[in-house]
């Protein structure tokens, strides 16, 4: 162990002794830093857990999906995009013939009121789709069944209810086999979905359960507006074949929609990766705002450290003069006070990390949300805490090191 390491260890021991001697003052300083770090760790942990859960739900299933729409996921001129040519059932059949495509879903949706006798449910999302809907959405039918290919082909007026409208319209009753009116059209209920356990359902509550699913053929007959778009969703046999299917589908649709070479596609293709990029664009700025808010708290804690260290320098002026008279250098005095400030904020940071993770765990358990332990942010919190102590301890340390030993020995508190 060299001389520099020995001096550093001695400075740490001396700093811990000072912290213990002035316990109340030290605790107040550490609490200021701890509260800021608790806020940071709590918010980051919850946001990290939510982000991981969303990522898992988007990419965690075995089903590889390619979604196709005439609207761009990134936005753009919505009016111009709405004027694009709509997809047709013939497009869906052609896409279904591509290699590695195991299924094609036709999808529509809009809001419509639901009624049963004298009961009326709130505005519901009515979805027109195929028999592949449960596979795409990873949601099971709890009662009854899903509609059959025969019912899709023959435009039968059958419906599968979400959990919420089933409770609203049929309290204490078995809805299977009963009829309801969607807008002014009568449909027979053949099934009820189970509760949606996804993170989106937990975030949006009953809104995620407020839907009813009907065959897309019946939807097109009864509800489709003139400008309402058709969405297509392709199931691909393996993740490795996604790029090939995307290229083949793009070439096929450009040919069918007569898009001239050199012109931009008049449709968009969305994969799980694109959805993850969208999620990151949403959660990224939120995380940045949370970090900035917590940083303001750390700055306040740092100012508290500087004030306390200045008080400590004043109280220990005689001690500083004595050390200088015995041969302590300016560098050694500065190191002593910088280490004391760093030890104070480091201890506050550790307390804040424990408090923040405990707070995040409690909130996630109460709210039935995912909990994540962000190792990077734990290490970052420790480093930042120590850095705050060093930065805000520089002025008091420099003031202590600049004291004249003769004047310091004469000083009395």
KOLTI-968818 format. One record per residue (C-alpha): residue number from 1; residue in three letters; x, y, z. Coordinates in steps of 0.1 Angstrom, whole numbers, plus 5000, padded with zeros to 4 digits. Layout:
# KOLTI-968818
+-----+-----+------+------+------+
|   n | res |    u |    v |    w |
+-----+-----+------+------+------+
| NUM | ALA |    X |    Y |    Z |
...
+-----+-----+------+------+------+
//
This chain:
# KOLTI-968818
+-----+-----+------+------+------+
|   n | res |    u |    v |    w |
+-----+-----+------+------+------+
|   1 | UNK | 5000 | 5000 | 5000 |
|   2 | UNK | 5016 | 5033 | 4989 |
|   3 | UNK | 5016 | 5066 | 5009 |
|   4 | UNK | 4987 | 5081 | 4989 |
|   5 | UNK | 4964 | 5052 | 4997 |
|   6 | UNK | 4974 | 5053 | 5034 |
|   7 | UNK | 4966 | 5090 | 5036 |
|   8 | UNK | 4932 | 5084 | 5019 |
|   9 | UNK | 4923 | 5057 | 5043 |
|  10 | UNK | 4932 | 5079 | 5072 |
|  11 | UNK | 4911 | 5107 | 5058 |
|  12 | UNK | 4881 | 5083 | 5055 |
|  13 | UNK | 4885 | 5072 | 5091 |
|  14 | UNK | 4888 | 5108 | 5103 |
|  15 | UNK | 4857 | 5117 | 5082 |
|  16 | UNK | 4837 | 5089 | 5098 |
|  17 | UNK | 4848 | 5100 | 5132 |
|  18 | UNK | 4837 | 5135 | 5125 |
|  19 | UNK | 4803 | 5122 | 5112 |
|  20 | UNK | 4798 | 5102 | 5144 |
|  21 | UNK | 4809 | 5131 | 5167 |
|  22 | UNK | 4784 | 5155 | 5150 |
|  23 | UNK | 4757 | 5129 | 5145 |
|  24 | UNK | 4726 | 5152 | 5144 |
|  25 | UNK | 4742 | 5177 | 5120 |
|  26 | UNK | 4755 | 5149 | 5098 |
|  27 | UNK | 4721 | 5131 | 5098 |
|  28 | UNK | 4703 | 5163 | 5086 |
|  29 | UNK | 4728 | 5167 | 5058 |
|  30 | UNK | 4725 | 5131 | 5047 |
|  31 | UNK | 4687 | 5133 | 5048 |
|  32 | UNK | 4688 | 5161 | 5023 |
|  33 | UNK | 4708 | 5140 | 4998 |
|  34 | UNK | 4689 | 5108 | 5007 |
|  35 | UNK | 4655 | 5123 | 4999 |
|  36 | UNK | 4667 | 5134 | 4965 |
|  37 | UNK | 4682 | 5100 | 4957 |
|  38 | UNK | 4651 | 5083 | 4971 |
|  39 | UNK | 4630 | 5102 | 4946 |
|  40 | UNK | 4653 | 5094 | 4918 |
|  41 | UNK | 4656 | 5057 | 4925 |
|  42 | UNK | 4619 | 5053 | 4931 |
|  43 | UNK | 4609 | 5070 | 4899 |
|  44 | UNK | 4636 | 5053 | 4878 |
|  45 | UNK | 4628 | 5019 | 4892 |
|  46 | UNK | 4591 | 5021 | 4885 |
|  47 | UNK | 4597 | 5035 | 4850 |
|  48 | UNK | 4623 | 5008 | 4843 |
|  49 | UNK | 4599 | 4981 | 4854 |
|  50 | UNK | 4571 | 4994 | 4833 |
|  51 | UNK | 4593 | 4997 | 4803 |
|  52 | UNK | 4606 | 4961 | 4807 |
|  53 | UNK | 4570 | 4948 | 4810 |
|  54 | UNK | 4559 | 4967 | 4779 |
|  55 | UNK | 4589 | 4953 | 4760 |
|  56 | UNK | 4581 | 4918 | 4772 |
|  57 | UNK | 4545 | 4921 | 4761 |
|  58 | UNK | 4554 | 4934 | 4727 |
|  59 | UNK | 4582 | 4909 | 4719 |
|  60 | UNK | 4577 | 4881 | 4745 |
|  61 | UNK | 4552 | 4860 | 4726 |
|  62 | UNK | 4561 | 4833 | 4701 |
|  63 | UNK | 4539 | 4848 | 4674 |
|  64 | UNK | 4558 | 4870 | 4649 |
|  65 | UNK | 4535 | 4897 | 4636 |
|  66 | UNK | 4538 | 4922 | 4607 |
|  67 | UNK | 4511 | 4949 | 4608 |
|  68 | UNK | 4502 | 4968 | 4576 |
|  69 | UNK | 4483 | 5001 | 4574 |
|  70 | UNK | 4478 | 5029 | 4549 |
|  71 | UNK | 4487 | 5053 | 4578 |
|  72 | UNK | 4523 | 5058 | 4589 |
|  73 | UNK | 4532 | 5049 | 4625 |
|  74 | UNK | 4555 | 5080 | 4627 |
|  75 | UNK | 4526 | 5103 | 4620 |
|  76 | UNK | 4529 | 5127 | 4591 |
|  77 | UNK | 4501 | 5144 | 4571 |
|  78 | UNK | 4471 | 5124 | 4583 |
|  79 | UNK | 4447 | 5140 | 4557 |
|  80 | UNK | 4470 | 5131 | 4529 |
|  81 | UNK | 4474 | 5095 | 4542 |
|  82 | UNK | 4436 | 5091 | 4546 |
|  83 | UNK | 4433 | 5097 | 4508 |
|  84 | UNK | 4455 | 5067 | 4500 |
|  85 | UNK | 4439 | 5036 | 4484 |
|  86 | UNK | 4424 | 5012 | 4509 |
|  87 | UNK | 4433 | 4976 | 4512 |
|  88 | UNK | 4410 | 4949 | 4500 |
|  89 | UNK | 4402 | 4913 | 4509 |
|  90 | UNK | 4420 | 4903 | 4477 |
|  91 | UNK | 4451 | 4920 | 4490 |
|  92 | UNK | 4448 | 4899 | 4522 |
|  93 | UNK | 4444 | 4867 | 4502 |
|  94 | UNK | 4474 | 4875 | 4481 |
|  95 | UNK | 4495 | 4882 | 4512 |
|  96 | UNK | 4484 | 4849 | 4526 |
|  97 | UNK | 4500 | 4831 | 4497 |
|  98 | UNK | 4535 | 4845 | 4504 |
|  99 | UNK | 4561 | 4820 | 4517 |
| 100 | UNK | 4564 | 4818 | 4555 |
| 101 | UNK | 4530 | 4836 | 4561 |
| 102 | UNK | 4508 | 4813 | 4582 |
| 103 | UNK | 4478 | 4836 | 4586 |
| 104 | UNK | 4464 | 4870 | 4576 |
| 105 | UNK | 4440 | 4890 | 4598 |
| 106 | UNK | 4417 | 4917 | 4585 |
| 107 | UNK | 4410 | 4943 | 4612 |
| 108 | UNK | 4386 | 4973 | 4616 |
| 109 | UNK | 4376 | 4993 | 4647 |
| 110 | UNK | 4354 | 5022 | 4657 |
| 111 | UNK | 4334 | 5034 | 4687 |
| 112 | UNK | 4297 | 5024 | 4689 |
| 113 | UNK | 4271 | 5023 | 4717 |
| 114 | UNK | 4259 | 4989 | 4730 |
| 115 | UNK | 4225 | 4981 | 4744 |
| 116 | UNK | 4206 | 4952 | 4759 |
| 117 | UNK | 4169 | 4957 | 4766 |
| 118 | UNK | 4169 | 4988 | 4789 |
| 119 | UNK | 4206 | 4986 | 4798 |
| 120 | UNK | 4231 | 5007 | 4779 |
| 121 | UNK | 4269 | 5004 | 4781 |
| 122 | UNK | 4293 | 5033 | 4776 |
| 123 | UNK | 4308 | 5039 | 4741 |
| 124 | UNK | 4326 | 5007 | 4731 |
| 125 | UNK | 4354 | 4998 | 4707 |
| 126 | UNK | 4338 | 4976 | 4681 |
| 127 | UNK | 4363 | 4955 | 4663 |
| 128 | UNK | 4358 | 4936 | 4630 |
| 129 | UNK | 4383 | 4909 | 4627 |
| 130 | UNK | 4390 | 4873 | 4617 |
| 131 | UNK | 4393 | 4841 | 4637 |
| 132 | UNK | 4429 | 4849 | 4644 |
| 133 | UNK | 4421 | 4877 | 4668 |
| 134 | UNK | 4429 | 4857 | 4700 |
| 135 | UNK | 4463 | 4847 | 4686 |
| 136 | UNK | 4472 | 4883 | 4678 |
| 137 | UNK | 4461 | 4898 | 4711 |
| 138 | UNK | 4470 | 4870 | 4735 |
| 139 | UNK | 4437 | 4870 | 4752 |
| 140 | UNK | 4415 | 4839 | 4759 |
| 141 | UNK | 4378 | 4834 | 4758 |
| 142 | UNK | 4365 | 4828 | 4793 |
| 143 | UNK | 4329 | 4818 | 4785 |
| 144 | UNK | 4314 | 4804 | 4753 |
| 145 | UNK | 4336 | 4804 | 4722 |
| 146 | UNK | 4351 | 4826 | 4695 |
| 147 | UNK | 4332 | 4828 | 4662 |
| 148 | UNK | 4341 | 4802 | 4635 |
| 149 | UNK | 4354 | 4806 | 4599 |
| 150 | UNK | 4319 | 4796 | 4587 |
| 151 | UNK | 4304 | 4825 | 4606 |
| 152 | UNK | 4330 | 4849 | 4591 |
| 153 | UNK | 4324 | 4836 | 4555 |
| 154 | UNK | 4287 | 4839 | 4559 |
| 155 | UNK | 4286 | 4873 | 4576 |
| 156 | UNK | 4268 | 4860 | 4607 |
| 157 | UNK | 4258 | 4886 | 4633 |
| 158 | UNK | 4277 | 4871 | 4662 |
| 159 | UNK | 4298 | 4888 | 4688 |
| 160 | UNK | 4324 | 4881 | 4715 |
| 161 | UNK | 4322 | 4906 | 4744 |
| 162 | UNK | 4350 | 4920 | 4765 |
| 163 | UNK | 4349 | 4915 | 4803 |
| 164 | UNK | 4336 | 4950 | 4811 |
| 165 | UNK | 4306 | 4952 | 4788 |
| 166 | UNK | 4296 | 4917 | 4798 |
| 167 | UNK | 4294 | 4930 | 4834 |
| 168 | UNK | 4276 | 4962 | 4825 |
| 169 | UNK | 4250 | 4947 | 4803 |
| 170 | UNK | 4244 | 4913 | 4820 |
| 171 | UNK | 4250 | 4917 | 4857 |
| 172 | UNK | 4243 | 4884 | 4874 |
| 173 | UNK | 4233 | 4868 | 4841 |
| 174 | UNK | 4248 | 4844 | 4816 |
| 175 | UNK | 4253 | 4865 | 4784 |
| 176 | UNK | 4259 | 4835 | 4761 |
| 177 | UNK | 4231 | 4831 | 4736 |
| 178 | UNK | 4216 | 4865 | 4744 |
| 179 | UNK | 4213 | 4894 | 4720 |
| 180 | UNK | 4225 | 4929 | 4721 |
| 181 | UNK | 4223 | 4959 | 4698 |
| 182 | UNK | 4255 | 4974 | 4684 |
| 183 | UNK | 4244 | 5008 | 4672 |
| 184 | UNK | 4211 | 4997 | 4655 |
| 185 | UNK | 4222 | 4962 | 4645 |
| 186 | UNK | 4213 | 4931 | 4666 |
| 187 | UNK | 4240 | 4906 | 4673 |
| 188 | UNK | 4240 | 4873 | 4692 |
| 189 | UNK | 4267 | 4868 | 4719 |
| 190 | UNK | 4287 | 4836 | 4715 |
| 191 | UNK | 4315 | 4843 | 4739 |
| 192 | UNK | 4330 | 4865 | 4766 |
| 193 | UNK | 4367 | 4872 | 4769 |
| 194 | UNK | 4387 | 4867 | 4801 |
| 195 | UNK | 4400 | 4897 | 4820 |
| 196 | UNK | 4428 | 4914 | 4802 |
| 197 | UNK | 4459 | 4910 | 4824 |
| 198 | UNK | 4483 | 4930 | 4802 |
| 199 | UNK | 4502 | 4960 | 4815 |
| 200 | UNK | 4481 | 4982 | 4792 |
| 201 | UNK | 4449 | 4969 | 4808 |
| 202 | UNK | 4463 | 4977 | 4843 |
| 203 | UNK | 4473 | 5012 | 4832 |
| 204 | UNK | 4440 | 5021 | 4815 |
| 205 | UNK | 4417 | 5001 | 4838 |
| 206 | UNK | 4382 | 4993 | 4824 |
| 207 | UNK | 4390 | 5012 | 4791 |
| 208 | UNK | 4411 | 4982 | 4781 |
| 209 | UNK | 4381 | 4958 | 4787 |
| 210 | UNK | 4355 | 4979 | 4768 |
| 211 | UNK | 4354 | 4962 | 4735 |
| 212 | UNK | 4333 | 4938 | 4714 |
| 213 | UNK | 4346 | 4917 | 4685 |
| 214 | UNK | 4325 | 4907 | 4655 |
| 215 | UNK | 4334 | 4890 | 4621 |
| 216 | UNK | 4350 | 4915 | 4597 |
| 217 | UNK | 4325 | 4905 | 4570 |
| 218 | UNK | 4296 | 4915 | 4593 |
| 219 | UNK | 4314 | 4947 | 4604 |
| 220 | UNK | 4319 | 4957 | 4568 |
| 221 | UNK | 4282 | 4952 | 4561 |
| 222 | UNK | 4269 | 4970 | 4591 |
| 223 | UNK | 4294 | 4996 | 4603 |
| 224 | UNK | 4322 | 5004 | 4579 |
| 225 | UNK | 4323 | 5040 | 4569 |
| 226 | UNK | 4333 | 5051 | 4534 |
| 227 | UNK | 4367 | 5063 | 4545 |
| 228 | UNK | 4373 | 5038 | 4573 |
| 229 | UNK | 4406 | 5020 | 4567 |
| 230 | UNK | 4413 | 4983 | 4567 |
| 231 | UNK | 4443 | 4971 | 4587 |
| 232 | UNK | 4461 | 4939 | 4579 |
| 233 | UNK | 4482 | 4917 | 4602 |
| 234 | UNK | 4504 | 4889 | 4591 |
| 235 | UNK | 4515 | 4859 | 4612 |
| 236 | UNK | 4550 | 4847 | 4602 |
| 237 | UNK | 4563 | 4813 | 4609 |
| 238 | UNK | 4597 | 4823 | 4624 |
| 239 | UNK | 4615 | 4855 | 4635 |
| 240 | UNK | 4643 | 4847 | 4610 |
| 241 | UNK | 4619 | 4850 | 4581 |
| 242 | UNK | 4605 | 4884 | 4591 |
| 243 | UNK | 4628 | 4905 | 4568 |
| 244 | UNK | 4621 | 4883 | 4538 |
| 245 | UNK | 4583 | 4884 | 4544 |
| 246 | UNK | 4585 | 4922 | 4548 |
| 247 | UNK | 4604 | 4926 | 4515 |
| 248 | UNK | 4580 | 4902 | 4497 |
| 249 | UNK | 4549 | 4919 | 4511 |
| 250 | UNK | 4562 | 4953 | 4502 |
| 251 | UNK | 4569 | 4943 | 4466 |
| 252 | UNK | 4535 | 4926 | 4463 |
| 253 | UNK | 4516 | 4956 | 4476 |
| 254 | UNK | 4535 | 4981 | 4455 |
| 255 | UNK | 4526 | 4961 | 4424 |
| 256 | UNK | 4489 | 4956 | 4434 |
| 257 | UNK | 4486 | 4993 | 4444 |
| 258 | UNK | 4504 | 5004 | 4412 |
| 259 | UNK | 4531 | 5025 | 4430 |
| 260 | UNK | 4555 | 5036 | 4404 |
| 261 | UNK | 4593 | 5029 | 4408 |
| 262 | UNK | 4610 | 5057 | 4427 |
| 263 | UNK | 4579 | 5068 | 4445 |
| 264 | UNK | 4574 | 5064 | 4483 |
| 265 | UNK | 4552 | 5035 | 4496 |
| 266 | UNK | 4516 | 5045 | 4501 |
| 267 | UNK | 4514 | 5022 | 4531 |
| 268 | UNK | 4534 | 5014 | 4562 |
| 269 | UNK | 4547 | 4982 | 4578 |
| 270 | UNK | 4551 | 4979 | 4616 |
| 271 | UNK | 4570 | 4952 | 4635 |
| 272 | UNK | 4576 | 4947 | 4672 |
| 273 | UNK | 4609 | 4966 | 4668 |
| 274 | UNK | 4591 | 4997 | 4655 |
| 275 | UNK | 4566 | 4995 | 4684 |
| 276 | UNK | 4596 | 4994 | 4708 |
| 277 | UNK | 4611 | 5025 | 4692 |
| 278 | UNK | 4578 | 5042 | 4697 |
| 279 | UNK | 4577 | 5032 | 4734 |
| 280 | UNK | 4612 | 5045 | 4738 |
| 281 | UNK | 4603 | 5078 | 4722 |
| 282 | UNK | 4575 | 5081 | 4748 |
| 283 | UNK | 4593 | 5069 | 4779 |
| 284 | UNK | 4627 | 5085 | 4771 |
| 285 | UNK | 4616 | 5121 | 4776 |
| 286 | UNK | 4596 | 5111 | 4807 |
| 287 | UNK | 4627 | 5096 | 4822 |
| 288 | UNK | 4647 | 5127 | 4813 |
| 289 | UNK | 4622 | 5149 | 4831 |
| 290 | UNK | 4623 | 5127 | 4862 |
| 291 | UNK | 4661 | 5127 | 4863 |
| 292 | UNK | 4661 | 5165 | 4860 |
| 293 | UNK | 4636 | 5169 | 4888 |
| 294 | UNK | 4657 | 5146 | 4911 |
| 295 | UNK | 4688 | 5165 | 4901 |
| 296 | UNK | 4673 | 5197 | 4914 |
| 297 | UNK | 4669 | 5179 | 4948 |
| 298 | UNK | 4705 | 5168 | 4947 |
| 299 | UNK | 4716 | 5204 | 4940 |
| 300 | UNK | 4697 | 5215 | 4971 |
| 301 | UNK | 4713 | 5187 | 4991 |
| 302 | UNK | 4747 | 5198 | 4978 |
| 303 | UNK | 4742 | 5234 | 4989 |
| 304 | UNK | 4733 | 5220 | 5024 |
| 305 | UNK | 4766 | 5201 | 5024 |
| 306 | UNK | 4786 | 5232 | 5015 |
| 307 | UNK | 4769 | 5252 | 5043 |
| 308 | UNK | 4776 | 5225 | 5069 |
| 309 | UNK | 4812 | 5221 | 5057 |
| 310 | UNK | 4818 | 5259 | 5060 |
| 311 | UNK | 4805 | 5257 | 5095 |
| 312 | UNK | 4828 | 5228 | 5102 |
| 313 | UNK | 4858 | 5247 | 5088 |
| 314 | UNK | 4850 | 5276 | 5112 |
| 315 | UNK | 4846 | 5253 | 5142 |
| 316 | UNK | 4878 | 5235 | 5134 |
| 317 | UNK | 4900 | 5265 | 5125 |
| 318 | UNK | 4923 | 5259 | 5156 |
| 319 | UNK | 4926 | 5222 | 5146 |
| 320 | UNK | 4936 | 5231 | 5111 |
| 321 | UNK | 4962 | 5256 | 5123 |
| 322 | UNK | 4976 | 5229 | 5146 |
| 323 | UNK | 4978 | 5204 | 5118 |
| 324 | UNK | 4996 | 5229 | 5096 |
| 325 | UNK | 5020 | 5237 | 5124 |
| 326 | UNK | 5028 | 5200 | 5126 |
| 327 | UNK | 5036 | 5198 | 5089 |
| 328 | UNK | 5003 | 5191 | 5072 |
| 329 | UNK | 5004 | 5203 | 5036 |
| 330 | UNK | 4977 | 5223 | 5018 |
| 331 | UNK | 4968 | 5192 | 4997 |
| 332 | UNK | 4964 | 5171 | 5028 |
| 333 | UNK | 4940 | 5196 | 5044 |
| 334 | UNK | 4919 | 5198 | 5012 |
| 335 | UNK | 4918 | 5160 | 5010 |
| 336 | UNK | 4906 | 5158 | 5045 |
| 337 | UNK | 4876 | 5181 | 5040 |
| 338 | UNK | 4868 | 5168 | 5005 |
| 339 | UNK | 4867 | 5132 | 5019 |
| 340 | UNK | 4844 | 5143 | 5047 |
| 341 | UNK | 4820 | 5159 | 5023 |
| 342 | UNK | 4821 | 5129 | 5000 |
| 343 | UNK | 4815 | 5105 | 5029 |
| 344 | UNK | 4785 | 5125 | 5040 |
| 345 | UNK | 4769 | 5125 | 5006 |
| 346 | UNK | 4778 | 5089 | 4999 |
| 347 | UNK | 4761 | 5077 | 5031 |
| 348 | UNK | 4731 | 5099 | 5022 |
| 349 | UNK | 4731 | 5083 | 4987 |
| 350 | UNK | 4732 | 5048 | 5001 |
| 351 | UNK | 4703 | 5056 | 5024 |
| 352 | UNK | 4684 | 5071 | 4995 |
| 353 | UNK | 4690 | 5041 | 4973 |
| 354 | UNK | 4676 | 5017 | 5000 |
| 355 | UNK | 4647 | 5041 | 5006 |
| 356 | UNK | 4640 | 5046 | 4968 |
| 357 | UNK | 4640 | 5009 | 4960 |
| 358 | UNK | 4618 | 5001 | 4991 |
| 359 | UNK | 4594 | 5028 | 4980 |
| 360 | UNK | 4593 | 5015 | 4944 |
| 361 | UNK | 4588 | 4980 | 4956 |
| 362 | UNK | 4559 | 4990 | 4979 |
| 363 | UNK | 4542 | 5010 | 4951 |
| 364 | UNK | 4546 | 4982 | 4926 |
| 365 | UNK | 4531 | 4957 | 4951 |
| 366 | UNK | 4502 | 4979 | 4959 |
| 367 | UNK | 4495 | 4987 | 4923 |
| 368 | UNK | 4502 | 4952 | 4910 |
| 369 | UNK | 4529 | 4966 | 4887 |
| 370 | UNK | 4563 | 4951 | 4878 |
| 371 | UNK | 4594 | 4959 | 4899 |
| 372 | UNK | 4628 | 4964 | 4884 |
| 373 | UNK | 4662 | 4967 | 4901 |
| 374 | UNK | 4681 | 4992 | 4878 |
| 375 | UNK | 4717 | 4982 | 4886 |
| 376 | UNK | 4731 | 5010 | 4864 |
| 377 | UNK | 4711 | 5037 | 4882 |
| 378 | UNK | 4721 | 5022 | 4916 |
| 379 | UNK | 4758 | 5026 | 4907 |
| 380 | UNK | 4751 | 5060 | 4891 |
| 381 | UNK | 4734 | 5072 | 4923 |
| 382 | UNK | 4764 | 5063 | 4944 |
| 383 | UNK | 4788 | 5080 | 4920 |
| 384 | UNK | 4766 | 5111 | 4917 |
| 385 | UNK | 4762 | 5113 | 4955 |
| 386 | UNK | 4800 | 5112 | 4960 |
| 387 | UNK | 4805 | 5137 | 4932 |
| 388 | UNK | 4780 | 5161 | 4947 |
| 389 | UNK | 4800 | 5160 | 4980 |
| 390 | UNK | 4833 | 5167 | 4962 |
| 391 | UNK | 4819 | 5195 | 4940 |
| 392 | UNK | 4802 | 5213 | 4968 |
| 393 | UNK | 4830 | 5205 | 4992 |
| 394 | UNK | 4856 | 5222 | 4971 |
| 395 | UNK | 4850 | 5257 | 4983 |
| 396 | UNK | 4850 | 5248 | 5021 |
| 397 | UNK | 4881 | 5226 | 5016 |
| 398 | UNK | 4899 | 5253 | 4997 |
| 399 | UNK | 4890 | 5278 | 5024 |
| 400 | UNK | 4903 | 5254 | 5051 |
| 401 | UNK | 4936 | 5248 | 5032 |
| 402 | UNK | 4941 | 5286 | 5027 |
| 403 | UNK | 4941 | 5294 | 5064 |
| 404 | UNK | 4972 | 5310 | 5078 |
| 405 | UNK | 4985 | 5286 | 5105 |
| 406 | UNK | 4995 | 5314 | 5129 |
| 407 | UNK | 4961 | 5331 | 5126 |
| 408 | UNK | 4943 | 5298 | 5128 |
| 409 | UNK | 4961 | 5289 | 5161 |
| 410 | UNK | 4950 | 5322 | 5176 |
| 411 | UNK | 4914 | 5317 | 5165 |
| 412 | UNK | 4888 | 5308 | 5192 |
| 413 | UNK | 4852 | 5298 | 5185 |
+-----+-----+------+------+------+
//
